[in-house]
Each structure stands twice: as structure tokens, then as C-alpha cells.
């Protein structure tokens, strides 16, 4: 049994993606190891970090908090066999220092920005295998959707049958939506004849505005703390941010329109569209009503295209990716 620390944060500004994907790995590792989290805090503690800490604790993991202004200094007091980091607030100094502090280190990556002085890199994204990582020869690379970190319910899911007529559309932009993009989408498509199911994440700020859309439009329904698997099974297509949710949609066989809401999603969206897994709507800040409405209507009316996307999704994701990744990490730790 090894002691493994996971360095990740989640909140109103950062979003919940780092927390959600590490939790999948943490649960798998915790079956045979002692796993705990290291999460940053501000003073006083605000929604910037509190939502992530609360989520981790609710999933049964111990959280050790560290000062956001002294991360490396705080890590010096941590005892563990392996540190796995999932954060964009890192640089080459961070990797060099943590390699000195811990026996083994790993990093969740999306953008390939540095020389990584780590023992292993995890990148589940569909474009990962095409990245030319700058690492030492000893660094092990776990790349691509063969290591997709799907929650238990999605590992057991079956690809859904494509309905001839589209009735229900899922809208999901992650756990925070700091810029209130969900409201923008609803404003653009509220007049369409479909039922829109809107996922409201745990750290959404603009719930009152979204609630007004629900009150004023009978075809809009908000979903809080929802069963995502059940909701995906219910919906015919989805409008989604181009993050980890796309892999869950693929596991369920839900054709998706992808929106780029962060810089690290550009290449993922591009590659997924090339593989005919999604339709890439581009950056959300450039989205207009004509483009969104026309693309939604075109996909809804094109049964063959939806069937092809559904089939492509069925062959790209390894639903046992989390288990496979865990086994490989344990070999790397030694």
C-alpha cells in the first residue's frame, strides 16, 4: 500500500474539472492505497476554493489545506510516496522542486507547455497522442482516451439508440460557468421547439438569472445535483463545453455540439470534430444566434449524421481507462 497525495483545486473561478477527473482516479487508487488531497485556500476561505474542498470531503477523502501564496513551502511538510498534481498554476520550478521532495511525482496535463520533470504524465484527451512532450526518457506517458477517466456509472453505460425525432437537448458547461455563458445560450435558443435540460453546476454564480429563464419558458428545465448519466440517456443531443464531459457523452452515445470555453479546449475540439465525434461551434465568446440555431436545427434534422456520430463515439472511448491507468501508476510507483 502506498500513500498518494493529489494536488488539485476547484471553485467558482477555476471550475470543477480538476477535482472531478482526479476524483475518478482517486477512488480507483483508494481501493488499495491511502489517498488524500492537498487543496489551496485563500483567507478568508471563499468560493474560489471552497466548492472543490467540499466536493472532495463529500466523496470521503481527507483534505489537507495549503496556503495559496506558499504552495511549495507548504508541500515541504507533506509526507507521501507519490504526489499527483492537477493544476494550471505550475511551472518548471514546481516540477523540479516537487521531484526533490517526493519519491514519485505525476502530472495531469492538457496543454504541453513545459519540460516536465515528473515520473509520469496523464493526458486523457483525444489529441494527446499527437503532442511532442518534452520529458526525460524515464517519464512514462499515459496519453489518449484509452486512459479516459470515466465515473463508475459511465463505465457501465451502453451506447444509446438514436431516436428519429429530437425532443430533448442537454446543455452543460461544467461546474462553475464563471462568465454566465449558460444564460447566453438560453437567450439564443429559447424560442426553438425543443426541451432544454440545463445542468447547473455546484459553483454557479448566476442561478437567479437562469431561474428566470426557467420561469418564463416552459421548455427550459434546470437540473441541480442531477444524475448526469440518467440525464444524458434522456437527451437526444447535447450542447457542451469541450472538456471532460465530452468523454462522458461519448460513453453514452449522445451526439454533441462542442463549445470552446477555455484555451486548453481548442485542440480537443478540433480533433474531436476531425474524428466526427462532435460539431465544433468554436469559441463561445464569438457565438451568435444564427450559427447556434442553424447548427442545432441541422443536426436535429440529420438522422444519418447523428447515427454516425453515435457510432464513432462507441469505438473511441476505453470505458476501463481508469482501472488501466491505476494499474499502470502503481507499476510506476513501484
Secondary structure, DSSP 4 states (H G I P E B T S, - for coil): --EEEEEE--BTTTBSHHHHHHHHHHHHHTTTSEEEEEEEE-SS--HHHHHHHHHHHHTT-EEEEEETT-HHHHHTT---SEEEEE-SS--HHHHHHHHHHSSEEEEE-SS--SEE-SSEEEE-STTGGG---EE-TT-EEEESGGG----HHHHT--PPPPPSS--EEEEE--S--TT-HHHHHHHHHTTSSSEEEEEE-TT-S-HHHHHHHHHH-TTEEEEES--HHHHHHH-SEEEEESSTHHHHHHHHT-EEEEEE-SGGGHHHHHHHHHTTSEEEEEEGGG--HHHHHHHHHHHHH-HHHHHHHHHHHHHH--TTHHHHHHHHHHHHH-
